[in-house]
Amino acid sequence: MPAKAGVVVFPGSNCDHDLYHVLKNVIGADTEFLWHKDGSIGDRNLIFLPGGFSYGDYLRCGAIARFSPIMKDVVRFANSGGVVVGICNGFQVLCEAGLLPGALLVNESLQFVCRTVTLKVENNKSIFTADYGIKEEISIPVAHGEGNYFCDDDTLQDLISNNQILLTYSDNPNGSLMNIAGIQNRNRNVMGLMPHPERASEQVLGGTDGRAFFTSIVSSFD
Amino acid sequence: MYKSKISISVRKNILDPQGKAVEHSLKSMGFGAILDTRIGKYIELTIDAGSEEEARKLSEDACRKLLANPVMEDFSITVEKEGGKS
């Protein structure tokens, strides 16, 4: 069955339209928005949680979005093997929801970091990175104040031994453990990443290194 | 009525960059005796509960489910009876 993407819109999401545009117009996937108050993801079989500042980042980034009505169905969908991707704030929401291990702390520098970074593809045997080469270096922008990935030692060992670390920073902008930029869950159907591939999918925006991220995911449905 | 006072801080083994920055500032001002600075959050809940124990249990539940993230934060709770109108 072809991919039917759903981009969840929380109050405070601000990368939702970028994601929608790239999925629909650049990649050509069937794409719809999903409102945070909806109780169900409907006929969507590929869910994206976009970047932004859901619920103003009150309390902790992603902490309140995680309890919005649609998330109950997103968690059910993910736990039944459905593909869910969280970018930036979406990654924070996935960690808060317990769909990914660990948490994203405030950047070590205490600064909001907004620049293009170099990432290394650590594992390309995932549905999220299959169209990249192994150890390929790609340029993708980051824009976050809380992207410092942290987990306890046991969880980190799990991430390593299960090849869950998909992307690392070549030049770490936030102090994350082991330069982690993006991870997948143990079942390999949920991924979170801090960088914004949707901001690097068209030459007019300065680069297209993010496009393979979306083609990997969408073509895994064919 | 009970008032629950909750303090939440980054776990001891995690670097608290905000606390460190303030600590450096305090040291440079001459507060040499201050050895460690941690910055956290303070939350007050007013709770309609039958007993202090019930108010505490409810506060702990709220902390575990939403107010604190156990991956990166510790919390402590003090419960007080609100004056006169229990």
HADDOCK unambig.tbl for C-alpha pairs under 7 A between the chains (distance, minus, plus):
assign (segid A and resid 63 and name CA) (segid B and resid 66 and name CA) 6.84 0.50 0.50
assign (segid A and resid 102 and name CA) (segid B and resid 71 and name CA) 6.29 0.50 0.50
assign (segid A and resid 103 and name CA) (segid B and resid 71 and name CA) 6.45 0.50 0.50
assign (segid A and resid 103 and name CA) (segid B and resid 72 and name CA) 6.94 0.50 0.50
assign (segid A and resid 108 and name CA) (segid B and resid 17 and name CA) 5.97 0.50 0.50
assign (segid A and resid 110 and name CA) (segid B and resid 17 and name CA) 6.70 0.50 0.50
assign (segid A and resid 151 and name CA) (segid B and resid 71 and name CA) 6.86 0.50 0.50
